Amino acid sequence: MPPFEPDRQKLTQLRKLLIQHFSLDELRVLCFDLGLEYEDLPGDTRTTKIHGMIEYLQRRDELFYLLAEAAVHRPLVAWPSFTNDGQAISKDVKASRSSQRSYVHEKTGLEMLLVPAGEFLYGEENELKFLPNFWMAKAPVTNAHYEKFIRDSGYRAPKHWENGRYPANLANHPVVWVSWYDAAAYTQWSGLQLPSEQQWEKAARGQYGRQYPWGHDWKPYCNTAEADIRTTTPAGYYSPFGDSPFGCVDMSGNVWEWTNSWYDTKERHYVLRGGAFLDFQKFSRATCRGYEYPVVKYYYVGFRVAER
């Protein structure tokens, strides 16, 4: 017998509560939070999708993750409690666990999200890779975040700022006109790091090899050339539908992001990931790799940070 075997009555209760309290769009968001592909769940109605999700998680002995996320989204609902290895799992305990999957970095003010240890599909060939736990910034570093670094360290401001201040309407937009060296200076000041290429990709596409942060199929959930905005948008503008499985925003489009990985064996170029507002959708795929010399600065290149 598997270690986690909830009784039929509680399973029925869970199905009914999910059907009652989660709309179609909310169910999609719940699937995002769980790292699942809504479109890949069996069935063609909301009810059958919910049944398929429960059965899938039950087979993987991970039903308690669903309870945790459901309790976070609907904390006032009397969700059933199950046991796992003899320990009761209540909505309060699991909601507490869920809240610990993020924190606000004290020095920078950036929200950091946990990307749990485990295997994931990597690259165009979907190679199976493993990474230990790490934290990824929910959003790229914005002008407001970067200004704090400038004021604290005396570092030079980006070229388009006037008198060391960013344009007032761009506070929550990703900082641009920053080289790899500028991004590295920010990480040295903050005590954080630029993500490796593998870390960036896992945070963007999850465990199961999504083509885009939201799923396998292209959807207008990001700032690329298809949107015809032609400039940056505020961080999280397309949230939650454009979010990655771990909750990261803007990992498709808006600005290319520096990583800490060399593109070539001669170590002349660093890898860029994510695509930008001037690129079409194929460059915003989670596996697409760009590259540049570390000294260059462009109006469509920024960065985000990680913590190991």
Residue, then its C-alpha position, 0 to 999 in steps of 0.5 A: m500500500p502506498p504511504f499516502e492513501p486518502d479515503r474516498q469520502k475525503l477525495t469526493q469532498l476535495r473534488k466538490l470544493l475545487i469545483q465549487h470554489f475555482s473558476l476556469d481561469e483560477l484553476r489554470v493559475l492553480c495548475f501554474d502554482l503546482g507546476l502542471e500543464y492545464e492543457d495536458l490534464p485529461g478531459d475537456t471540461r473544468t470538472t474532468k480536468i479537476h478529476g484528472m489533476i487529483e488522480y495525477l497528484q494522488r499517483r505521485d503521492e503529492l496530493f498534499y501540495l494541492l491542499a497547500e495551494a488550495a488553502v493559500h488561494r481559498p483560506l476560509v474553505a474547510w479543506p479536508s485534511f489527509t495524512n502522509d507517513g502518519q502525520a496530519i497535513s492541515k491547511d494551516v500547516k501547509a499554508s505556512r509551508s507555502s508562505q516559506r517558498s518566498y521571501v523579500h531580500e532585505k538589502t534589495g527589496l527583491e522578492m525571491l522565489l524558491v525553485p526546489a531541488g530536482e530533475f528538469l528538462y533542459g535545452e532544445e533536446n530536453e536533456l534531463k538535468f538536476l539542480p539543488n534548491f536555489w532562489m530566483a528573483k520573481a522579477p527582473v531588477t527594476n529601475a527603482h531597485y537599481e537606483k537603491f544600488i546606485r545611491d548606496s554604492g556610488y556606482r555610475a547610473p545608466k546612460h538614459w537616466e538624467n542627473g542619476r535619476y531614472p524617468a519617473n514613469l519607469a520606476n517599475h520597468p526593468v533597468v536597461w543599458v546595463s552591461w554584464y559588468d554592471a549586473a555583476a557589480y549589482t550582485q557584488w553589492s547585494g550579495l546575490q548572483l546572476p543565475s546560471e543558464q540552467q537555473w534561469e531555464k528551470a525557473a522559466r519552464g519548470q520541470y516538464g519542459r514547457q516551451y514558454p513559461w505558461g505552457h507549450d503553446w504560444k499565447p499573448y502573455c508577454n511583451t514581444a513584437e507581437a504585442d506592438i508595444r515597442t518598449t518595456t512594460p512594468a515588471g509583472y504586467y502580464s501576471p499571472f497568466g504569463d508567470s512561470p511554474f514557480g511564479c517568476v514574471d517576465m521570463s518571456g519577452n520584455v528584456w533579454e536577461w544576462t546570465n553567469s554562463w559563457y556562451d562559447t568555449k573561448e569565454r568571449h560572450y555571456v548567455l542572454r535569455g528570455g527575448a525582448f519587446l522587439d523580438f518575435q515569439k520564437f526568441s521568447r521561448a524558454t530554450c532560446r539562447g542569445y549572447e553578447y560581449p560582457v561590455v555591451k549595453y543595449y536598451y533591450v537588455g537587463f538582468r535578474v538575480a538568484e541566490r544559491 
